[in-house]
Amino acid sequence: MTTNDLTDDVTTRKNLETLQQNLSRVDDLTQRLVSALNRGRAPTPALEGPSQDLYLKAAGAYWSEMINNPAKLIEHQMSYWSKSVTHFIEAQQALATGRLEAPEDTGPDDRRFSHELWRTHPYFNYVKRQYQHNAEAIAQAVEDVTDLSPSDKKRLRYFSDQIVNLFAPTNFLATNPEALSLAVETEGESLVKGLENLVRDLEANDGDLVVTLADKDAFEVGGNIATTEGEVVFRNEMFELIQYAPTTETVHEVPLLIFPPWINKFYILDLKPENSFIKWAVGQGLTVFVVSWVNPDAGYSDTTMTDYVERGYLRAIQAVQEICAVPKVNAIGYCIGGTTLALTLAVLKQRGLDPVNSATFFTTLTDFSDRGEVGVFLEDDFVDGIAREAQAHGVLDSYYMSRTFSYLRSNDLIYGPAIKSYMMGKAPPAFDLLYWNGDATNLPGPMACDYLRGLCQDDRFAGEGFDVAGHRVRISDVEVPLCAIACETDHIAAWKSSYRGVQKMGSSDKTFILSGSGHIAGIVNPPHKKKYGHWANTDLAPPPEDWLEAAEKREGSWWPLWADWLSPRAGQKVPQRKPGSADYPPLAPAPGGYVTAQVKLKH
């Protein structure tokens, strides 16, 4: 026996020992996996996909098209066959040369297939190209369906894309060369770690599969994110009011009150210090307040939109007025928080009150005539399911809304992270924005239905009027000076819809800014990063396309432009204000107890 034989024998024994250890771990993990799956909530059919009516309509329209225009469909079918057979022949010819290489790849770029083996290996290249041919054929078949309403066609297109994304070869181990290569390199360790990650996510969510997007151990709210110094100066059953400590000797007389969306935690605007909008705004000499919404439980089963306006918005405005001893405040509303701010401003107009000096809207929809990408989930089949779920439990669990928004970007927020975590055994990244994204809140049932039916579906605020807080309010009731910031690639609040809402508001003093990027990154875009850019145009008369064509493109963040807009509306400088007052003594340090669920009030 040679030295090499002995070395090979030792290596083999070590490999077998590693394999046995991994198999032992797999057995234990499998038992935990089964146990966790048994705890998962029963699927709610109405919230799992569109009703069967959509597919019946699509099938009927497709067959009608086949009968009335068979030549077009046959042409598309022959094109699909031709592409498939041609690529198969090319792959065979490449193999016939005796070299293990793929034919020239002229397919579309797709970052899911960035690993080099998708391009160079004949088998994986064939699988990828055939998938792309299939995806193209399905997309064409959907486009061929003409006898559908625009709404049904949009939904058919979206849900067909979801099915195509689900069956991408990257999502399956046998057809994912990157995951297979890593499994070989690590002697199966990557697969075992992936199973550990899968079991961890299932156990953490009581059997529901929610992919962890960010390393939860990397962040602590109040530890290394949401760290801007301040105090909770008021608390009721709806929110905590945080006032931030000044960092300038003088501050503007008119304080700034921020209303974040009540579907998320407020600290999206106070992540790490270097990208905290709140910290930056304090540094501009503003007295900054933020509302930290409570995360409702079943005790909020009777809470309506009126409660959010009366006991949320109006009470917060009153508190800031009294703490700072001022007649008016400047307000910001983000996303749904901005929609409700607009409702509140309209209520104030109806009551003859004027406590808001100016309003800023971040990615806010008030005109829902075009609901954008999220509109596929706003038809009766889904909304009826949400209403039943909310009625049964008192609240709409955060699980449903988080999943809905994730599926708007399924490759980035579901399949991509799942592949890395479950097939490759990689730890989720330490990414503060994704950590926040996974920290969602529940919604009171009646309030959620008020919003979905009255605003999103019926578009009453921009139409016949929306009933709230004892008034029928309309978008034209919003008359305060306003600045709206929308985002170019926003998949939740489409910028053109946001623009149309601003056009319909009654204010004679309007500014509209379009930021680059999407719903979050376009807003959380500090100046020092010099990213994305933005467009500005003072003429809001033309349609959105013409507004953009005439707009001035500027580099970097829109934050300084907004600060220049707000400054003349923020009053003269006065001595800095410490958090709280005699009537509003500090209750706890920021970020408070509602955001971490450490403080709960009986509702």
C-alpha positions in Angstrom: 0.0 0.0 0.0 1.4 3.3 -1.0 1.3 6.7 0.8 -1.2 7.9 -1.7 -3.5 4.9 -1.0 -3.3 5.7 2.8 -4.1 9.4 2.1 -7.1 8.4 -0.1 -8.3 6.0 2.6 -8.2 8.6 5.3 -9.9 11.1 3.1 -12.7 8.6 2.2 -13.2 7.8 5.9 -13.5 11.5 6.7 -15.9 12.0 3.9 -18.1 9.1 5.2 -18.0 10.5 8.7 -19.1 13.9 7.4 -21.8 12.3 5.4 -23.1 10.3 8.4 -23.1 13.4 10.5 -25.1 15.3 7.9 -27.5 12.4 7.5 -28.0 12.4 11.3 -28.7 16.1 11.3 -31.1 15.7 8.3 -33.1 13.1 10.3 -33.5 15.4 13.3 -34.3 18.4 11.0 -36.9 16.4 9.1 -38.8 15.6 12.3 -38.8 19.2 13.3 -39.9 20.2 9.8 -42.9 17.9 9.9 -43.8 19.2 13.4 -43.6 22.8 12.3 -45.6 22.2 9.1 -48.4 20.7 11.2 -48.7 23.9 13.2 -49.2 26.1 10.1 -52.5 27.9 9.5 -54.9 26.3 7.1 -54.8 28.0 3.6 -57.5 30.6 3.0 -58.5 30.0 -0.7 -59.7 33.5 -1.2 -56.3 34.9 -0.2 -54.2 32.3 -2.1 -55.0 33.4 -5.6 -57.7 34.9 -7.8 -61.1 33.3 -8.1 -61.7 30.7 -10.7 -63.9 33.2 -12.6 -60.7 34.8 -13.9 -59.4 31.6 -15.4 -62.8 30.6 -16.8 -63.0 34.0 -18.5 -59.5 33.6 -19.9 -60.1 30.1 -21.2 -63.3 31.2 -22.8 -61.7 34.2 -24.5 -58.7 32.0 -25.6 -61.0 29.5 -27.3 -63.0 32.2 -28.9 -59.8 33.7 -30.3 -58.8 30.2 -31.6 -62.1 29.8 -33.4 -62.1 33.3 -34.8 -58.5 33.7 -35.7 -56.8 30.3 -35.9 -54.1 31.4 -38.2 -52.5 33.7 -35.6 -52.5 31.1 -32.9 -51.1 28.5 -35.2 -48.4 31.0 -36.2 -47.4 31.5 -32.6 -47.4 27.8 -31.9 -45.2 27.1 -34.9 -42.8 29.8 -33.8 -42.6 28.2 -30.3 -42.0 24.7 -31.8 -39.3 26.2 -34.2 -37.4 27.9 -31.4 -37.5 24.8 -29.2 -36.4 22.4 -31.9 -33.8 24.7 -33.3 -32.2 25.1 -29.8 -32.3 21.3 -29.3 -30.5 20.8 -32.6 -27.9 23.4 -31.8 -27.2 21.8 -28.4 -26.9 18.4 -30.1 -24.5 19.8 -32.6 -22.4 21.3 -29.9 -22.1 18.0 -28.1 -21.3 16.2 -31.4 -18.1 18.1 -31.6 -16.8 16.3 -28.5 -16.6 19.4 -26.4 -18.8 19.9 -23.3 -20.0 23.4 -24.2 -23.2 25.1 -25.0 -24.1 26.7 -28.4 -24.0 30.5 -28.6 -26.5 32.0 -26.2 -28.4 34.9 -27.6 -31.2 34.8 -25.1 -32.4 37.7 -23.0 -30.4 38.8 -19.9 -31.8 37.6 -16.6 -29.9 37.9 -13.4 -31.5 34.7 -12.1 -29.2 33.0 -14.6 -26.0 34.9 -13.8 -24.0 31.8 -12.9 -21.6 30.9 -15.7 -22.8 27.3 -16.1 -26.1 28.6 -17.3 -24.2 30.0 -20.3 -21.4 27.4 -20.8 -22.8 24.0 -19.8 -24.9 22.4 -22.5 -27.5 20.8 -20.2 -28.1 23.8 -18.0 -28.0 26.2 -21.0 -30.6 24.0 -22.7 -32.8 24.0 -19.6 -32.5 27.8 -19.3 -33.3 28.5 -22.9 -36.2 26.1 -23.0 -37.6 27.8 -19.9 -37.2 31.2 -21.6 -39.0 29.9 -24.7 -41.8 28.6 -22.6 -42.1 31.9 -20.7 -42.2 33.8 -24.0 -44.9 31.5 -25.4 -47.1 31.8 -22.3 -46.7 35.6 -22.3 -47.7 35.7 -26.0 -50.7 33.4 -25.3 -51.9 35.8 -22.7 -51.5 38.8 -25.0 -53.5 36.9 -27.7 -56.5 36.8 -25.4 -58.4 39.9 -26.5 -62.0 39.4 -25.3 -61.3 40.4 -21.7 -61.7 43.7 -19.7 -58.5 45.7 -19.1 -58.7 44.8 -15.4 -59.1 41.0 -16.1 -56.3 41.2 -18.7 -54.0 42.9 -16.3 -54.7 40.3 -13.6 -54.3 37.4 -16.1 -50.9 38.8 -17.1 -49.8 39.2 -13.5 -50.8 35.8 -12.2 -49.5 34.1 -15.3 -46.2 35.7 -14.7 -46.3 34.4 -11.1 -46.8 30.9 -12.3 -43.9 31.3 -14.8 -41.7 32.7 -12.0 -42.6 29.8 -9.7 -41.4 27.2 -12.3 -38.1 28.8 -13.1 -35.4 26.1 -13.1 -33.4 28.2 -10.6 -36.1 27.2 -8.0 -35.3 23.5 -8.1 -32.1 21.8 -6.9 -31.8 19.4 -9.9 -31.8 22.3 -12.3 -29.8 24.9 -10.4 -26.1 24.5 -11.2 -25.0 27.0 -8.6 -26.7 25.1 -5.7 -25.5 21.8 -7.1 -21.9 22.9 -7.4 -22.0 24.3 -3.8 -23.5 21.0 -2.5 -20.6 19.1 -4.1 -18.0 21.5 -2.8 -19.3 21.3 0.7 -20.1 17.6 0.8 -23.7 18.3 1.3 -23.2 20.8 4.1 -24.9 23.6 2.2 -28.0 21.5 1.8 -28.1 20.6 5.5 -27.7 24.3 6.4 -30.4 25.1 4.0 -32.7 22.7 5.6 -31.8 24.2 9.0 -32.7 27.6 7.6 -36.0 26.3 6.3 -36.9 24.7 9.6 -35.9 27.8 11.5 -38.2 30.0 9.4 -41.1 27.6 9.8 -40.7 27.3 13.5 -40.4 31.1 13.9 -43.6 31.6 12.1 -45.7 28.8 13.6 -45.6 26.7 10.5 -46.1 29.5 7.9 -43.3 29.8 5.4 -42.0 33.3 5.6 -38.5 33.7 4.1 -36.2 35.6 6.4 -34.8 38.4 4.3 -32.3 39.9 6.8 -30.2 38.7 9.6 -32.5 39.4 12.6 -29.6 39.1 15.1 -27.7 42.0 13.3 -30.2 44.7 14.3 -31.8 45.9 17.5 -34.5 48.6 17.4 -33.1 51.3 19.6 -29.7 49.6 19.6 -28.2 50.1 16.2 -31.3 51.3 14.2 -33.9 53.8 15.3 -31.3 55.5 17.5 -32.0 59.2 16.9 -32.2 60.7 20.4 -35.6 61.7 21.6 -38.5 61.0 24.0 -42.0 59.7 23.9 -44.0 62.7 25.0 -47.5 61.4 24.6 -49.2 58.0 24.4 -52.8 56.8 23.8 -54.3 53.6 22.6 -53.5 54.5 19.0 -49.9 55.8 19.0 -46.9 57.0 20.8 -45.7 60.5 19.9 -41.9 60.9 19.8 -40.2 64.3 19.9 -36.5 64.3 18.9 -33.8 66.2 20.7 -32.5 69.2 18.9 -28.9 69.2 17.5 -28.9 72.9 16.5 -28.9 76.0 18.8 -32.0 77.4 17.1 -34.9 75.7 15.3 -37.7 76.8 13.0 -40.7 78.0 14.9 -43.2 75.6 13.1 -42.6 72.0 14.1 -42.6 69.0 11.8 -45.0 66.1 12.5 -44.4 62.8 10.6 -47.2 60.3 10.0 -45.7 57.0 8.8 -47.9 54.3 7.2 -49.9 52.4 9.8 -49.1 49.2 8.0 -45.4 49.4 8.9 -43.1 50.6 11.8 -42.0 54.2 11.7 -38.3 53.5 11.8 -38.1 53.2 8.0 -37.3 56.9 8.4 -34.8 56.3 11.2 -32.7 53.3 10.2 -28.9 53.6 10.6 -27.8 57.2 11.4 -26.2 57.7 8.0 -29.5 57.1 6.2 -32.0 58.4 8.8 -34.3 61.0 7.3 -35.4 61.9 10.9 -31.8 62.5 12.0 -31.1 64.6 8.9 -34.3 66.6 9.4 -33.4 67.4 13.0 -30.0 68.6 11.7 -31.8 71.0 9.4 -33.0 72.9 12.4 -36.5 71.4 12.6 -38.3 70.3 15.7 -39.3 66.8 14.6 -42.1 64.6 15.9 -43.1 61.2 14.6 -46.1 59.0 15.3 -45.3 55.4 16.3 -48.5 53.5 15.6 -49.6 50.7 17.9 -49.6 47.2 16.5 -53.2 46.3 16.9 -54.5 43.0 18.2 -58.0 41.5 18.4 -58.9 44.2 21.0 -59.0 46.7 18.0 -61.7 44.8 16.2 -64.0 47.8 16.2 -61.4 50.4 15.1 -62.3 52.3 12.0 -60.7 54.9 9.7 -62.5 57.5 11.8 -60.6 56.4 14.9 -57.3 56.8 13.1 -58.3 60.3 12.0 -59.8 61.4 15.4 -57.6 59.6 17.9 -54.6 59.4 15.7 -54.0 62.3 13.4 -56.0 65.1 15.1 -54.8 64.1 18.6 -51.2 64.1 17.4 -51.6 67.5 15.8 -53.1 68.9 19.0 -50.3 67.5 21.1 -47.6 69.0 19.0 -49.4 72.4 19.0 -49.6 72.3 22.8 -46.0 71.1 23.4 -44.5 73.8 21.1 -47.1 76.5 21.9 -47.7 77.1 18.2 -51.0 77.5 16.2 -49.8 75.4 13.3 -47.6 72.4 12.4 -46.1 71.1 9.2 -47.0 67.5 8.4 -45.6 64.6 6.4 -47.5 61.5 5.5 -45.8 58.5 4.0 -47.8 56.1 1.7 -51.0 55.1 3.4 -50.1 57.5 6.2 -50.2 60.2 3.5 -53.6 59.1 2.2 -55.0 59.3 5.7 -53.3 62.7 6.2 -55.2 64.0 3.1 -58.4 62.7 4.6 -57.6 64.5 7.9 -56.9 67.7 6.1 -60.2 67.5 4.3 -62.0 66.9 7.7 -60.2 70.0 9.1 -61.4 72.0 6.1 -65.0 70.8 6.7 -64.8 71.8 10.3 -63.3 75.2 9.5 -60.0 74.5 11.3 -56.6 75.3 10.0 -53.8 73.8 12.2 -51.6 72.5 9.4 -49.4 75.0 7.7 -48.2 72.7 4.9 -48.3 69.0 4.0 -45.8 66.8 2.4 -46.8 63.5 0.8 -44.3 60.6 0.4 -45.4 58.1 -2.3 -49.1 58.8 -1.6 -52.2 57.7 -3.5 -55.3 59.8 -3.2 -56.7 59.1 -6.7 -57.3 55.4 -7.1 -58.7 55.4 -10.6 -55.5 53.6 -11.6 -54.3 51.4 -8.8 -51.0 50.4 -10.4 -49.5 46.9 -9.9 -51.0 46.3 -6.5 -54.5 46.7 -8.2 -54.4 43.0 -9.1 -55.1 42.3 -5.4 -57.9 44.9 -5.1 -60.7 43.1 -6.9 -63.7 41.6 -5.0 -62.3 38.1 -4.8 -59.4 39.2 -2.7 -61.0 42.0 -0.8 -64.0 39.7 0.2 -61.5 37.2 1.5 -59.7 39.9 3.5 -63.0 41.1 5.0 -63.9 37.5 6.1 -60.4 37.0 7.6 -60.6 40.3 9.4 -64.1 39.7 10.7 -63.1 36.2 12.0 -60.0 37.4 13.9 -60.7 41.1 14.5 -57.6 42.1 12.7 -55.9 41.4 9.4 -52.7 39.6 10.3 -49.5 41.2 9.0 -48.7 37.9 7.3 -51.2 38.5 4.5 -50.2 42.1 3.6 -46.5 41.3 3.8 -46.9 38.3 1.5 -49.0 40.4 -0.9 -46.4 43.1 -1.2 -43.6 40.5 -1.5 -45.3 38.9 -4.5 -45.3 42.1 -6.3 -41.5 41.5 -6.5 -41.5 37.7 -6.1 -38.1 37.0 -7.7 -36.4 39.6 -5.5 -38.4 39.1 -2.2 -39.4 35.4 -2.3 -37.6 33.1 -4.7 -34.2 34.7 -4.8 -33.9 34.8 -1.0 -35.4 31.3 -0.6 -32.8 29.9 -3.1 -29.9 31.4 -1.2 -31.2 30.4 2.2 -32.8 26.9 1.6 -30.8 25.5 -1.3 -27.5 27.1 -0.7 -27.5 27.3 3.1 -26.5 30.9 3.2 -27.3 33.3 6.1 -29.5 36.2 5.2 -27.7 39.5 4.8 -27.4 42.2 7.5 -29.5 44.7 5.6 -31.4 47.2 7.7 -34.1 48.0 5.1 -34.9 44.3 4.7 -35.0 43.9 8.4 -37.6 46.7 8.6 -39.5 45.1 5.7 -40.0 41.9 7.9 -41.2 43.9 10.9 -44.8 44.5 9.7 -48.0 45.2 11.7 -51.6 44.0 11.8 -54.5 46.1 10.6 -57.8 46.5 12.5 -60.5 44.8 10.4 -63.0 47.6 10.0 -60.3 50.2 9.1 -58.7 47.8 6.6 -62.1 47.4 4.9 -62.8 51.1 5.0 -59.6 51.7 3.1 -59.8 48.8 0.6 -63.5 49.3 -0.3 -64.1 53.0 0.1 -60.8 54.3 -1.2 -59.0 51.7 -3.3 -62.0 50.0 -5.0 -64.6 52.8 -5.1 -62.2 55.8 -5.3 -64.7 57.8 -3.3 -62.2 60.4 -2.1 -61.4 61.5 -5.6 -65.0 61.0 -6.7 -68.4 61.3 -4.9 -66.8 61.7 -1.5 -65.6 59.5 1.4 -67.4 59.4 4.7 -65.1 59.7 7.7 -65.2 61.4 11.1 -68.8 62.6 10.5 -68.0 64.3 7.2 -68.1 63.5 3.5 -64.7 64.6 2.4 -63.3 65.1 -1.1 -59.9 65.5 -2.5 -60.6 69.1 -3.5 -60.9 69.8 0.3 -57.1 69.6 0.6 -56.2 73.2 0.3 -53.0 73.7 2.3 -49.6 74.3 0.6 -48.3 70.9 -0.4 -45.3 69.1 -1.7 -45.6 65.5 -3.1 -42.7 63.1 -3.7 -43.3 60.1 -5.8 -40.9 57.4 -7.0 -40.2 56.5 -10.6 -40.4 52.6 -10.3 -42.8 52.5 -7.3 -44.8 49.2 -7.5 -47.1 50.1 -4.7 -48.0 53.8 -5.3 -47.5 54.4 -9.1 -46.1 57.9 -9.6 -48.5 58.8 -12.3 -51.5 58.1 -10.0 -49.9 60.0 -7.2 -49.4 63.0 -9.6 -53.1 62.8 -10.7 -54.2 63.0 -7.1 -52.1 66.1 -6.5 -53.6 67.7 -9.6 -57.1 67.2 -8.1 -56.3 68.7 -4.7 -57.7 72.1 -4.0 -54.4 73.8 -3.0 -53.2 76.7 -5.1 -49.6 76.0 -3.9 -48.4 72.7 -5.1 -45.0 71.2 -5.8 -44.3 67.7 -7.2 -41.0 65.9 -7.2 -40.3 62.6 -8.9 -37.5 60.6 -7.3 -35.5 57.8 -9.0 -35.9 54.2 -7.7 -38.8 52.7 -5.9 -41.2 53.0 -3.0 -38.6 52.8 -0.2 -35.2 53.4 -1.7 -36.4 56.5 -3.6 -37.5 58.0 -0.3 -34.7 56.8 2.0 -32.1 58.4 -0.2 -29.7 60.6 1.9 -27.8 63.3 0.0 -24.3 61.9 0.8 -25.0 58.8 -1.3 -25.5 60.9 -4.4 -27.9 58.2 -5.9 -30.9 58.0 -8.2 -31.5 61.6 -9.0 -34.9 63.3 -9.2 -37.1 65.4 -11.5 -38.7 68.8 -10.7 -41.3 70.8 -12.7 -43.4 73.6 -11.3 -46.1 73.2 -14.0 -48.6 70.6 -12.8 -51.2 71.3 -15.5 -50.2 68.8 -18.1 -50.7 65.0 -17.9 -47.9 63.1 -16.1 -46.1 62.0 -19.2 -45.8 65.6 -20.5 -44.8 66.8 -17.0 -41.9 64.4 -16.9 -40.8 65.3 -20.5 -40.6 69.0 -19.5 -39.1 68.3 -16.0 -35.6 69.2 -15.0 -33.4 66.2 -14.1 -31.3 66.8 -11.1 -28.6 64.6 -9.6 -28.7 63.0 -6.2 -31.3 63.1 -3.4 -34.4 65.2 -3.4 -34.0 65.9 0.4 -32.2 69.3 0.0 -34.8 70.5 -2.6 -37.6 69.6 -0.2 -35.8 71.4 2.7 -35.6 74.5 0.5 -39.3 74.2 -0.1 -40.2 73.8 3.6 -37.9 76.4 5.0 -40.0 79.5 4.2 -43.0 77.6 5.5 -41.4 76.7 8.7 -41.2 80.1 10.3 -38.5 82.1 11.9 -35.8 80.6 14.1 -36.4 80.3 17.8 -34.3 78.8 20.6 -34.0 75.0 20.5 -36.8 73.0 22.2 -36.1 70.1 24.6 -38.5 67.2 24.2 -41.8 67.5 26.2 -43.4 70.2 28.3 -45.1 70.6 31.7 -48.3 69.1 30.4 -46.5 66.5 28.3 -43.6 65.2 30.4 -41.3 62.6 28.7 -42.6 59.1 29.3 -39.7 57.0 27.8 -36.7 57.3 25.6 -37.1 57.0 21.8 -37.9 54.7 20.0 -40.6 54.0 22.6 -42.4 50.9 23.5 -45.0 50.5 20.8 -42.5 49.8 18.1 -41.0 46.9 20.1 -44.3 45.8 21.7 -42.8 46.4 25.1 -45.6 48.7 26.0 -49.2 47.7 25.6 -52.4 49.7 26.6 -55.7 47.9 27.1 -57.9 49.1 24.3 
